[in-house]
Amino acid sequence: MAWLFLIGGLILLFGVTAFTGAPYVPSRRRELRRAFRELYLLSDEDFLVDIGAGDGVVLRVAREFGAHGVGYEINPVLVLVARLLKTDVRLANMWTAPFPEESTVVYTFGDARDIKKMYAKVRSEATRLGHSLAFITYGFEVPGEISERKYRAYHLYRVNPLSE
């Protein structure tokens, strides 16, 4: 009987998470590697912020290129999985969490509902940090913005700080 409550709780947790952010859809390592090669070649000088990091696969692939990074995730089960896989994923709401000072790249699997708001968050952080950020989206383009490059369903944007 306890396992039914556990399964029900997990379904409820993943359902609530899907309503407050994008649903959990695991990324494919091979496609991520290709996207990073085609759009923005990561190096050891990059610090990647993964919005909606899930189990941390994007951060693990970024590490293969020498990049460092952090992920923000609101689902505690996925945060636990990422940490067990030795990935720095924090239980945090990306709408309120500030990006680290050393951030250079932001990655997200956005959805049509929130992608424009995510772009605004990245612009706000670029302005706060005082430098531009590369913004890689998977799944959706940002309405009204022109991407620098595209690779399949991935889009690269250069987000510059707003001048005062």
Secondary structure, DSSP 8 states (H G I E B T S, - for coil): -HHHHHHHHHHHHHHHHHHHS-------HHHHHHHHHHT----TT-EEEEET-TTSHHHHHHHHTT-EEEEEES-HHHHHHHHHTT--EEE--TTT----TT--EEEEE--TTTHHHHHHHHHHHHHHHTS-EEEEEES---TT---SEEETTEEEEEE-----
